[in-house]
Amino acid sequence: MTSFSRIIGALQSEETREVALSLLTKIKGEDVAPVLWSSCGTTFILIQEVISAYGILSTLSMSDKQARRICSALILLQGMVNHPRTRQPTMNVHIPAYVLPLLDNTSREKCYEYVRGNALGVIAAVAKPIEEEGVMYLLEHEAVPKLLRCMDVGSVISKTVAVFTLHRIIQNDKGLHYCCKTPDRFFAIVDTLNGVLAELSTQQEPDNRLLKYVTFCYEKISQHPRACAALGVNYPSPFNHPNIARAFSRDAAMIRSLQTFDHNIMEGQTQLVPEDSKAKN
């Protein structure tokens, strides 16, 4: 029996499971996820570890040791969702649905943030814009409000992964339509993005990755006609803050994205002008 097999076997015992989970996250190689998936009972054990977090999160009594154990399980599940041979099977048994409740956590303490960040990693792996099934899965399981909650309470890293995941969702046409379908949903999203942008504007050196994905989200949302009209009336003013302008000056991709966003807004406002008004001018 190989050492890999012995570690997987150690998952079966509660006495050795914690160490086994930690060791498995350190094993590198393309076959890790398929071997875990095909090993009898392993996936069920990982799901059990995730479910065990529900009660702990609700009582705000999580220890660092418990957080590390839960996060080890999440890292292994993320590998399964990412791997081409195990992605579809994990989706078929709704593994991401077991992870989503972890995003309801609103504590800012370090161990809770650690769980939030690793749970977001699993959800981000589900959202691949070129694979509509993953995007639709997240929409059907109401993942967007949970992502917005993470943008509100998470650390910079969690905010970045949450905004990145939202961007992946709206890169898909059905995802964009979903997010802009109702005023309540649209304003919940842009108000949260504006809150993140406002927070970044208070920093002398705003986080570049977070700012970039917030800008990318605005650019994509502005491609939706009704959303574009609303953004023209409710332009995100933090884009004009000196700290944000300085950050943009150092990143060509962000400059292009903001220019496209502004162009879309101007075009949208032009289209709203009545034809007889244009004729008079």
N, C-alpha and C positions, 0 to 999 in steps of 0.2 A: 504494500500500500504506500503511495507517495505521500509526502508531507502535506500536499494540497488536499488529498483525500482525507487525511487524518484530521486536518483543521475543520473540514466540512462535517466530519463525523462528530467533532467536539461540539457542534451546534446542538446536537440532540440532547445534551445534558445541560441543565440549568447551571450546574457548578462551573462548567467550562465555556459556556456560551459567550459570556462577555469578552473574554480573551480571544475566542475564535472569531467573533465579529470584527474585532480590532485588527487581527492578523489578516483576515480576508481582504480588508480594505487596502492593505499594503501590497497585495499580490498584483503584479502587472501582467498583461498579456491579453490577446484577443479572445482567448477561450474561457476566460473567467466567468463571464455572464452565462454562456451556454451550459457550462458545467454546473453552475449553481442552479440554473433553471431545471436541468435534467436530474439533479440529485433529489432523491426521495425526501419530501417534507421540508426542504430548505426554503422554498418560497413561502410556504405557510408560516414558518418560523419568523421570517423577515416581516411578514404582515402582522403577526402577533406582536412583534416588537413595536411596530408603528401604532397599533391599536392601544397598546399599553400606555402610550403617551397621552391619550385623550383625557383620562382621569387626572393625570398629573398636571396637565396644562390647566384644567378647570379649577384646580385647587391652589394653583400658584405655589406648588411645593417641590418643584423640580430641583434636583441637585446637579452639580457638574458631572458627576459620575453617570447619572441617569441620562443626561443630555448626550454624553459621548456615546453611550450604548445605542440610543435611538438614532443618532446621526450616522453611526456605522451601518445600521440597517438601511437608512435612507441612501447612503452612498452606493451600497450594493444594488439597491433597487434602481437607482439612476443609471447604473451600468447596464442593467437589463433593458431599461427603456431605450437607451441609446444604441444598443447592439442590434445590427440588422437581423440577426437570427432569433433574437428573443423579443424584439420590439412588439411585433404583432401579438404573440401569445400573452405578453403582459397586459396589453390593451384589452385583449379578449376577456381576461378575468378581472378587469377593472382595477388593477393595482393603483393607478394614479388617483382613483376615487378615495382610496384609503388614506392617501397623503394629503389631500385637499383640506380636511378639517384642521390640520396642523397650522394652516395659514390664518385661522381664526384667532390665534394667539396674539394678544395685544401688549404683552409685557415687553419692556425694553431691557430687562436684565440680560446679562451676557449669555447665560445658558439657554434662555428662551430664544434669544437672537440666533444662537448657533443652530438650534432646531429649525427656526424659520428659514434661515439661509439654505440649509440642506434640503428642506422640503421644496423650496423654490427651485432648487437645482433639478429635482425630479420633474416638476411641472414645466420648466423651461425645455426640458428634453422632449416632452410630449409635443410642444408647439413647434412644428416645422411647417413654414408657409407653403413649401412645395408639396407637402403631404396634407391634403385637406382633412383627412380623417382625424388627425391629431388635433387640429384647430377646432373641428366640429365637436370633438369629444370634450374639450375644455368649455366650449360655449354651452353644450348641453348640461354640463355639470356645474354651471354658474361659477366658473373660475375667475371671471373678470372682477366682480366685487371683492373677492379675496385678494387679488393682486393690488387693487386700489388700497385696501387696508394695509397691506405691506408697505406701500409707498408712503402711507401716513405715519406708521409707527416704526418702520424698520431702520436699520443702520444704512449707511451709504451703500454698502455691498448689497444688502437686501433690496433697497430701493432700485439699485441698478439692475439686478436680475428681474425684478418685478416689471420695470419699465421695458426692459429688453424683451420679456415674454409678451407683454402687451403689444409691442411693436411687431413681433412675429405673428401674432393673431391678426392684426389689422393689415398686414401685408397680404393676407388672403382676402379676396373680394367678399366672401361671405362673412368673414370676421369683421371687416370694415363696415359692412351693411348692418351687422348685429349691433355694433357699438354706436352707430349713428341712427338707429331705427326709431328710438323714442327720445323726446327731449330730456326726460329724467336720466336715462342712461348716458346720453351724450354729455350733459352738463356734469354728471357725477365724474366722468372720465376727465374732461377738460379742467374742471375745478381742482381735481387731485393733481393733475399735471402742472397746473398753474401754481399750486401750493408747493410742489417740489421745486419748480423754477424760482419761486419767490424765496424759498429757503437758500437755494444756491446763490441767489443774488446778494445775500448778506455776507457771503464769504469772499475774502480777498482772492483766494485761489479756488474757484468752484471745481468740483470733481469733474474731470473732462469726460469720462465715459458716461456718467449719469446725465450730464448736460447734453451730450451727443444723442443719446437715445430718447431723451425728452423731445429734443428738436426733431428727430426723425419721426416720432409719433405725431407731432403737430403737422409736419409736412404731409404725412400720409392721410391724416384726418381731413386736411384741407382739400384733398382730392374728391371728397364726397360733396356734392353740390349743396345740400341743405346745411351740412356741417360747416362748409366754407362760408356760407352767408352768415351763420351765427358767429363764427370766429371773427368776421369782419366787424361785427358790432361789439364783440367781447374780445378784442385783441389782447393777447397775453403781455401785459405791460412790462413784466420783468425782463423781457428781451431787450428793452431799451436801457437797462441799468448798466452803468460803467463797468462793474465787475463782470457781467455777462459779456459785454462788448469786448472786453480785453481777452476773455477766454476764446471767443470766436475768432479773434484776430490771429490766433496761433494754430487754427485748425481749418484747413481748406474744405474738408468734407462738411463741417458744420456750417461754414459760410455758404456753401452751395445749397445745403438743405434749407437754411433760413431764407435765402434768396428765392428758392422755389416756393416756399411757404408764402412769402410776401407777394410773389407774383400771382399765386393762386387766389389769394385774398383780393387783390386788386381786380383780377379778372372776374371773380365772383360778384364784386360790388358793381362792376360795369354792366354785367348781365342783369342786375336788378333795376337799372335805370330804365324807366318806361321809354318806348320807342319815340313817342311824341316829344319827350324832353330832349332826347338826342337830336331830333330834327331841329328844334329851336336853337340848340347850341351850334 
